[in-house]
C-alpha cells in the first residue's frame, strides 16, 4: 500500500487523478485529508483493464515508450471532450512540453492524435452499425456535428454518409 498526497483542492483535478490511478491498475483504498491510500495487486488486475491493454496494443498509436501514457489517456478518453491541457496534466507535463515532445517523436500534435482516434472509431461505427451520423459524432466525443463533418471530410475526403455508402457497397 502507498500513500499519495494530493495538494490540489480542485475537485475536477482530484477526480481526474483518481481515474488515472485506477486506469493505471491502482486500487483506491481510502481517501482522507488529501491523502489517497492506493494499492496495486499483481494478481488482481481487472478484466476491464486487461481488455483495455489488449485493445490498446492493437490501436492506431505508435509504440513509443515515452508516449505510452499519453496514448493510453487518449484511448481511454477520446469519446469525451478532452483537451491538450487535460492530457498534459494527466501525464505530468506542461502543455507546451507535451506538444513539442509528441510532434518531435510522431510528426503529429496531441490534438491530431485525438482527432484521428475519434475519426477511426467513427468510421468503425459507420460500417458496423446503423446509427445516424449525428449519434456517431456524439459517441466519439464531438459536441458540434458540423465540426465532426469538417474533420471527417478532411481525413477521408468525403462526407460520413457518402463514405458509409461507398464502403458498404464495396463489402457487398
VENFENBEL-V258899 format. One record per backbone hydrogen bond with DSSP energy under -0.5 kcal/mol. NH is the residue of the N-H (numbers start at 1). CO is the residue of the C=O. Records with the same first field share a line. If there is no record, write none. Layout:
BEGIN
NH: CO + CO
END
This chain:
BEGIN
2: 38
4: 36
6: 4 + 34
7: 5
14: 10
15: 11
16: 12
17: 13
18: 14
19: 15
20: 16
21: 17
22: 18
23: 19
24: 20
25: 22
26: 21
27: 39
28: 26
29: 27 + 37
30: 37
32: 35
35: 32
36: 4 + 34
37: 30 + 35
38: 2 + 36
39: 27
41: 25
42: 40
44: 41
50: 46
51: 47
52: 48
53: 49
54: 50
55: 51
56: 52
57: 53
58: 54
59: 56
64: 62
65: 63
67: 64
68: 64 + 65
71: 67
72: 68
73: 69
74: 70
75: 71
76: 72
77: 73
78: 74
80: 77
82: 80
87: 83
88: 84
89: 85
90: 86
91: 87
92: 88 + 89
93: 88
98: 94
99: 95
100: 96
101: 97
102: 98
103: 99
104: 100
105: 101
106: 102
107: 102 + 103
108: 102
113: 109
114: 110
115: 111
116: 112
117: 113
118: 114
119: 115
120: 116
121: 117
122: 118
123: 119
124: 120
125: 121
126: 122
127: 123
128: 124
129: 125
136: 132
137: 133
138: 134
139: 135
140: 136
141: 138
142: 137
145: 143
148: 144
149: 145
150: 146
151: 147
152: 148
153: 149
154: 150
155: 151
156: 152
157: 153
163: 159
164: 160
165: 161
166: 162
167: 163
168: 164
169: 165
170: 166
171: 167
172: 168
END
